[in-house]
Amino acid sequence: MTSFSAHARRTFLLLGIGSLSVACGGPEPLTDEEALEAFATTSSALCTDPNIADVSASLGSQAGNAVSGSSNGGTYGSPECPSHYVVEALATGNKKVVLSAAWGDSSVQGSQSLCESARLRATTYGSHDGVTWTQLDSLTVSGSWGPTFGCSFMWMPSHAVTTLSPSSYSRLRVAARAYILKSTGVEYHRVTGHIGIPLPPPPPPEFAPGEAPQSF
């Protein structure tokens, strides 16, 4: 497990040399919003400590069974896992499982600027014994704006982070957060975590004997 101090040192080094890199022809320095988000991301714990899950339950064995939860607004997290909403599923071994996260409110529905500043971030973990955890995947999605449907988080709020077929882990976690980058800092919003067994695809259409599918 990477320590907090190592992450913090790396982040402070990145921020400290930003101006020097530009002077030497390197990358542009981080904006205040990007710097705040970078530090919040790299300095946070791995969200694998015991008893920090906001929702924890056993996962059933049937297609469609799921362990899911949504935060109460934008206030979530713990000292061990700051600014993350954690959903944990037990009894996940030998099952096809999809871990996903979703934007949880309509705050970005009518504003292009808020939508394009919105982020959904989720990290997934697996454990064989509930003590030692392995980070599986991490995903960050930015809101995008379209003239017809508006903000992408409104018509496609849920994003799959990890698919296991089957899972070799007895426990799985998804740690998620939804937030908007503003000039005053990071504003957190309602977020949903979901760990479930997907439904099978629908069967193909059946045709009567001698009837061919219509071509276009």
N, C-alpha and C positions, 0 to 999 in steps of 0.2 A: 504494500500500500504506500502510495506516495504521501509524504508528510506534508502538513500544512506549511511548515517553514520553507520547504523546498519550493512549493508552488508560489508562495508569497515572494521569495527572493527572485524567482524567475520573472514574476509579474513586475516587481519594482524595477528590475534590471531593464525589462522591455520598455517601461515608461520612461526610465531615466535616460536611456540612450536615444530616445526618439528624435530629439532635435539634432543630435550629433549625426544620426544616420542621414537625415535630410541634407545636412551641410555637406556630407560626403557623397551625395547623390543616391542615398538609400531610399527606403520606403517613406511615405508620408507619415507624420506622427499621428497617433490616435487622437480623435476628438475627445472632449471631456466625457461625452456619453459612452463612447467606445471604451475609454479607459476604465470607467466605472464598471461597465459590464464585464470587461476582461478580468478585472480584479475579483469581482464577485464570482465569476465562473471558476477561475483557477485556484482561488484561495478557499473555496468551500470544501467541506469534508466529502467523503465518498458516499455518504448516505447509506452506509452498511452497518451502522451500530445497531444493537438489539433494541427492540421496543420503541423505535422511532416512527414506525409506519402509521400514517393517519387511518388507513384501512388495512386490515389483515384478516383473511378468511381462506378456507379451503376451496380449491377449484374443483368443481364437479367433473364428471367424465363424459357428459353428453355434449354434442355440438350445440353451440349457443350459450353454454354455461360460461360465466365470467365473474371476476372479482373487479369491482369498479367503484370509484368514488370521485366526488367533486369538492373542491375547496369552498369554504364559506367566504366568498369574495377574494380579495387579494392579500389577506393576512394568513400566511402559512409558513411552515418551517420550524426548525428546532436548533438549539445550539450545535448539535452534531450534524445537522443537515440544513443550513440556513437557506431560507427563501425557496424551498422545494416542497412540493406536496408528494407524499410517498404512498403508493399502493403496493401491497404485498399479497401474493397468492401462495398458498401452501398446497402440498400434494400435487405438484405439477409434473412429476416424473412420467416419462413414457406417454406424453400427450402432445398433440400438435397445439402449439400456443402462439398467439400473437400478442405482443405488448405494444400499446399505443398510447398516445396522449392527444388531448384536444383543447383548443381555445374554448373558454367557458362562458363568455358573456357577449353582449352586443355593442360594447363600447366603441368598436371600430367600424360599425356598420355604415355610418353616414359621413365619414371623414377620410379622404384620401391620405392626408398627411399623417393622421393617427394610424391608419392601416399600414402604411409603408414604414412606420416606425415600430410596428408591433412585431414581437418575436414569440415563438413557442419553442421551448427547449426541453428535451427529455433525455434521460440516461437510464439504461436498463442494466440489471445485475442478476446473477444467478448464484445459488449456493446449494451444495450437496448436504450440508449439515446445519445450516442456520448460523454458523459461526464465521466461517471463511467465505467471503464473497468474491466473485469475479465480475469485473465490468464487461458487459457484452457489447453494447453499442451506445452511441450518442448522436442526437439529431437536433439541429437548430433550423427552424423554418421561419422565413420572413414573410410578412403579409404583402400581398400584391393587389393592385387595384385595377379593375376593368370597368369600362363604360357601361356594360350591360348588367353584370351581377354585383358590382361593387367590390367589397373586400373579400379576398379569397378565404379568410377565416370564417366567413359567414356561410359559404356554400360548400366548403371542404374543411370543416373544423378539425377532423380527426386525422392523425398521421401515424402510420405504423412505424415503429422503431426497430423491432426485432421479431423475426418469425423463427420458431424452433419446431422442427418436424422429424422426430419427436424431441421433446425436451429431455435432456439428461440431468436436469437440476430438480431437486425436490422443492425448492423455493425460488420464486422469482420476484423481482421488484422493478417498478418504474418510478423514477423520481422526476417530477415535471414542474415547470413554471411557465406562466404566461406573463408577458410584461411589455411595456411601451417605453422606448428610450426617449426621454425628454431632456430639455436643456437644464432642468432642475434635478435630474437624476433618473433613476429607474422606478417606474410605477407598475406595481404588480397587479395582476387581474386574476379572475377566477379561472381555474384550470381543472381538467379531468384526466385521471389516469385509468387505464383499462387493461386488464389481462384476461384473455378469453380464448375459448376454443372456437375457431371460425365455423360458420355454417358451410355445408357443402355447396358447390355451385348448382344452380338449377339444372334439371335434366334437359336435354335437347328436345325440341318440339317433335311430336309424333305425327306422321302423315298416314292417311288411309292408303290401302294397297293401290298402287297405280297412280297415286297423287304425288306430284313432284312439288318441291318448294318453289314459291314464286321467285322469279329472277327479276332484277331491276337493271 
